[in-house]
């Protein structure tokens, strides 16, 4: 198989302000870098206090605007939107966490609440804050990162699977509501991707049920930049005729 190589489209985001969550690592970092290298002004949001500042230090030439904090909290969301300075051309809702594969009879409240807050509530709150700015401008593009777990029941535990299915519902509802107002809302559903998100089986039942399935059916792991390429395509004006889709970026896992 050929080695993937990123090919930058110069000036594709020239003059645009783009919010990217989870921007300090993994798919979020790859997305933020791609947008910035293609001319966009990136509001780089991440949970870690040091992550966004390190991004600015490591890539000073790209002009990132850092915002640290938990985007499932309303005050942090308002800080992210304020940093955009009254213009939001696009929003990439990438931030997310994994569960530990617990089925519903084993999942605890703390895990359920945390996974749903980060993976779903944060997206809703950022969209709720960003959409009025886009409506006033008459245009905008939003990409929400779901997962293969949003397309099937055999990729994660109950909490993560529910959260990523719900992201697709949020995406499709919003695509219908705002499509005629110039705002496109799409989702990307990655498969296995090389990131720093670690997931371990904390359920013997899940390990017995899902473990053998994954050993046989999961395709090769993708690089974060490969997933970011699909996200940035949908964010950009190259995707101007695409609204309400769920793009599986999974090396064909969805077809198995």
N, C-alpha and C positions, 0 to 999 in steps of 0.2 A: 504494500500500500504506500502511495506517495506521501511524503512528509508534508503536512499542512504548512503553508506560509502566508502570513498576513500581507495583503496588498492594499495600501492606503489609497483612498479616493480624495485627492487634495481639495480642500475648500468645500467639501460636501455640507459641513455644518457652519460655514462662514457666517458670522453675524448672529448666530443663534445662541441662546442660553438653554442649557440642558441640565436637568437635575438627575444625578445618578446616586442611588442608595447602595449601601454595601460596597462603597467605592475603594476601600483600602485593600481588598484582597479578592482573589478568585475571579468569578465572572464579572462582578461589579468593577473591579480594577481594570480588567481587560476592556470593558465597555467604556469606562471613563477615559482611558488612554486612547482608545480608537476615536472617540468623539473629539477629544482635544487635539489629536494629531491631524484631524480633518477640519480643524478650524473653529470648533465650538468652544464657548465659554462654559466650563463644567462646574456646577455646584456639587462638590464631592462630599457626600454624607456617609458617615459610618458610625457604628456603635462605639468603637474603641476611641478613647480619648486621644491616643497618640497616632492613630491610623491616618486621619486626614492631614495632620501636620507633617507626617513623614512623607506622604504623597507629594505635598507641596515642596518639601525639601529635596526629594529625589528627582522631581520633574519640574524644577523652577521655571523652565522655559515654556511650560504649557499653561501657566496661569490659572491653576486650579483655585477655586474658592472653597476652603474647607469648612465643614460643619460637623462637629462631633455630637453624638447623643443617640438615644433610643427613639427611633422614628415611630414607635408605637405610642409615644407620649405626645400629646397635642402641643405642648410648649416647644418641643424640639421641631415638630413639623412646621410650626409658625416661624421658627428661626431659619429653617431651610428655605422656606418661601421668601422670607424677608431678604435673605442673602442673594436671591435671584434679582432683586431690585426692580420688581414690577414687570419683568418680562420672563415668560416661561414658554419656550418653543416646544420643548419635549421633556418627558419624564420617563426615566427607566427605573422601575420598581424592582430592584434586584435583591435587596437584603432578605436573607432568609436563614433559618436554622433547621436542622434535621431532628427527628425524634430517635428513639432507641428501639424501634420496631415493635413496641408493645401493642398487642391487640386490645380491643376495647375493654375486655374484662380485667386487663392488667394495668391500663393507663391510669396514672395518678392525676389529680387536679392541677398540680403545679406544672407538670409537663404539658398537659392539654392547654392550659391558659397561656403559657409562655409561647408555645408553638403557634397557636392561633393568633396571639397578639402580634408576634413578629412577622409571621408569614401572610397574614390576611388583614388584620386591623390596621397595621402600619400602611399598607397599600391603600386601603379605603381612605384613611386620614390624609395622606399625601394627595390623592386624587381629589378629595373634597376641597383641599386648599388650593390646588393648582388649576382645577377646571374653571373656576370663575375668571382667572387671569386669561386663560385660553379663550373662554367665551367672549371676553371683552375684545380680544384680538381677532376673533373669527377664525382661528386656526390653532392647531396643536396636535401633538402625537404622543401617545402613552403606550409603553410596552411593559406589561407585567410578567415577571418570570414565574411560571408555574413549574411543572416537572412531569416526567413520565408518570409519577404518582398521581398526577391530576388526570391521567388518561386510563389508568388501570388500578386494580386493587392489590397488585402483587409486587409493589416496589418499595413499600415502607410500612410503618405502623399506622394505627388508626388516626392519630393526631395529625401527622404530616400529610397523610393521604386526604383527609377531610380538608385541611387547609389549602392544598393545591387544587383540589376539585373546586373549592369555593372561589379561588382566584380566577378560574376560567368562567365561572358564573358572573363574577363581578366584571370581568372583561367584556363578556358578551352583552350583558345588560347595558353597560356604559357605551358600547359601540352603537347600540340601537338608539339610546337616548341622545347622544351627541353627534352622531354621524352627519346629520343634516345641518349642524352648526359649525362644521369645519374641523371637528376633532375626531381623530382616528384612535381607536383603542384596540390593541392586539396583545396576544400572549405568545411567549416562547416556552416550550416544554422541553428542557434538557433531559438527556439521559445521564449516564455516568460521565462525570466531568472531573478533571484533575484540579481540585481546589483544596483549601485547608479545612473544609468541613469534614469532621470525623463522625462516623456513625457506627455504633456497635450494637450487636444483638443483646438486649437485656431480657429477652423472652425466649425460653426454651421452645415454646410452642412455635413462635415465629421462625426461629432458626431451623426447626424441623420442616416447616411448611415452605418457607421462602428460600432458605439456603440452597437446596438442590435445584430449584427453579432458576435461581440467579446464576448458578454455576454453568448452566446449560444455555440460558437464553440471553444473558446480558451481552451486548456487542462491545467492541473495544472502547476504552475510555477516551473521551475527547479532551482536547486542550481548551482552556477557558476562552482563548481568543477565537476559537471556532464558533462557540456559542455567541460570543459578543458580535461576531460578524452578522449573524441573523438578527440580533437585537438592533444593531445600528442601522441595518437595512430598513427595518420596519419603522424605526424612529425617524429616518431621513425622508426627504421628499421623493426618493426613489420608490418608496412604498405608498405613493399618493393614492392609489386605487385599491388599497388593501385595508379593510376595516373588519374587526370582529373575528379574525382568524386565530387559530392556535397552531403555531408553527412548531412541529416536533423536530428538535435538534438533537438527534439521539442515535445516529448511525443505523437507522432502520428498525430500532427496537419496537416502535409502535406498529410495525407491520407483521410482527411475529405472533 
